Amino acid sequence: MPSGTFGRTCRRARVAATQRRPSMPARPFLFCLLLMLVAPAQASSIAQAEAWLKVKDARATPAIAALVKAEPRSAQVRILQARLLLQQGEVGDAVDAANEAVDLAPTDAQAYYWLGNAYGMQIGRANAMSKAFIAPKLRDAFERAIALDPNLHDARGNLMEYYLQAPAIVGGSVDKARAQAAELAKRDPPRGHYARARLAMHDKHPDVAAKAYVAAWEARPESVTYRAAAGQALQETRQWDRAFGLYEAWTAEDPKAAGAWYQLGRTAAVSGQRLDEGAAALKTYLTLPLGPGGPPLHHAWYRLGQVQAKAGDKPAARASLEKALKGEPGNADFKAALAALAQTP
């Protein structure tokens, strides 16, 4: 019911309630009171479910299921459902839920944004023929999202990535990617730096990319994405002191930042510098909970083995590399590291 209609209905109900005889039940007025109590509760439930979803709290699943049952025609609820299904890896169902959201709210930019994300995950699992069928749908979803809301920067960034990576036959275009990057730079300068870095990486200019990634992080230091990208770019361009400094500061600020501990250790393993510090960082990583998308533990054992080998501790290195290989028996890098260690005097 539109809010204006609801207000007029309740005002009429209040007037009628004051005019009727005391013996007559004030049903319309009581109905409005009930609606006034229920509507905020529903909004609160949606907000709570979204909060749980963002932090991957298990309570999000039953909360969203209850919302879908109670409000199957709510686009906002269907968007939440699509997001949950994406987290769970149920890609086909996520596409269906996002399409329902679009059908229910054809002018909602968020509905198209999450539809694009669902197609993006679907295309990553598809064969070559299916990719060609899905790709235009993905592109169209993000294009529609930014047409409806030009400041939906996540959608614009994803569209830029599509243009950058997709073949021309399905609408890929570096020129279009550059145009989206320029638009991001106007609307959100830190995102503009990040977009410029992505373009530089595509053009195989890692030094330019590193400067842009660092600029993005410095402009928005609270962004974990930008900080991680800056650190990895500093590693790739062999700016070891700056990379060490970034990860040391990160772990000091947030001792539970598992990924920062891993990258600190990786920097030592790849550079051959600050080996004691690198070994300690990797051992710390091995004690922390494995976060979503974080390197698996056997990769940490591999990096620790590299550090120990470079430090001259052959028995410790062998033990670490064997643990790495146990975690992924077919890994060629792990096997090569063990073979090289066996040949070391």
Secondary structure as UniProt FT lines:
FT   HELIX           3..19
FT   TURN            22..23
FT   HELIX           27..54
FT   TURN            55..56
FT   TURN            58..59
FT   HELIX           60..70
FT   TURN            72..73
FT   HELIX           75..87
FT   TURN            88..89
FT   HELIX           91..104
FT   TURN            106..107
FT   HELIX           109..124
FT   HELIX           128..148
FT   TURN            150..151
FT   HELIX           153..165
FT   HELIX           168..170
FT   HELIX           174..187
FT   HELIX           189..202
FT   TURN            203..204
FT   HELIX           206..219
FT   TURN            221..222
FT   HELIX           224..236
FT   TURN            237..238
FT   HELIX           240..253
FT   TURN            255..256
FT   HELIX           258..271
FT   HELIX           275..287
FT   TURN            292..293
FT   HELIX           297..310
FT   TURN            311..312
FT   HELIX           314..327
FT   TURN            329..330
FT   HELIX           332..342
//
